[in-house]
Amino acid sequence: MPSHLHPVNMEDDDDRSRFSFQHDWFELIRPDWEKRTAHLRSRPLRILEIGSFEGASTTWILDHLMSHPRSVMTAIDTFQGGIEHRNQAADPYQLSTLRERFDTNVAKCKEMAKLRVMQSRSDDALIRLRQDRSSFDFIYIDASHTAIDVLHAAVMSWQMLDQGGTLVFDDYSWRGFIEDCYNPRTAIRAFVKCAKPEIECTETESQLWVKRVPNHISATPNPDPALYYWDKGIAKKSP
């Protein structure tokens, strides 16, 4: 965080009017977050946010989930927007000032000092975090809206999520691309299918909340060598 920014001590953390968001999509899901994170308040938490944009969710997390002295938060973002932002000639998202707007907003949170910002592609940042043996209790994925990027972020961050921890996928119901192979839901469903032995899922209006639980589906060896490989006829019919 730039050294010239200093947190503003606000008496009311619920007063969101002190922030300036041009696109505050988080307000649509904030009631859900308030209910689903109530049990986490005042606990020592290690939180990872993949995708921060203007800091709408970042500021809410700092205000509501960072009160414990040992709580820390890491936020990853390129601050360059995704392909759905950059492909608009009029630049309604004003990407050139995105990092500045983010810094200005988080500076108004009294727990700002607990925030580490990694301005980087998520794949590069997640590799560094893995190399540092980082681990987290709560992970929020809201970065690239391209399926392959969402899947990579999910797999990489899953390796750092402690048992009992929560992984939240944004944009589960978002269909910004005609081709489903690009939409986040395709990646999220693929991840959920692979991680099924260790997860409990709850779908909300636009997100999927995943809790990491002890493995409850044992791997059963196939007793018939004749069935070791997929039938080619069946495989051709698979999506």
Secondary structure, 3 states (H helix, E strand, C coil): CCCCCCCCCCCCCCCHHHCCCCCCHHHHCHHHHHHHCHHHCCCCCEEEEECCCCCHHHHHHHHHHCCCCCCEEEEEECCCCCHHHHCCCCCCCCHHHHHHHHHHHHCCCCCHHHEEEEECCHHHHHHHHHHCCCCEEEEEECCCCCHHHHHHHHHHHHCCEEEEEEEEECCCCCCCCCCHHHCHHHHHHHHHHHCHHHEEEEECCCCEEEEECCCCCCCCCCCCHHHCCCCHHHHHHCC
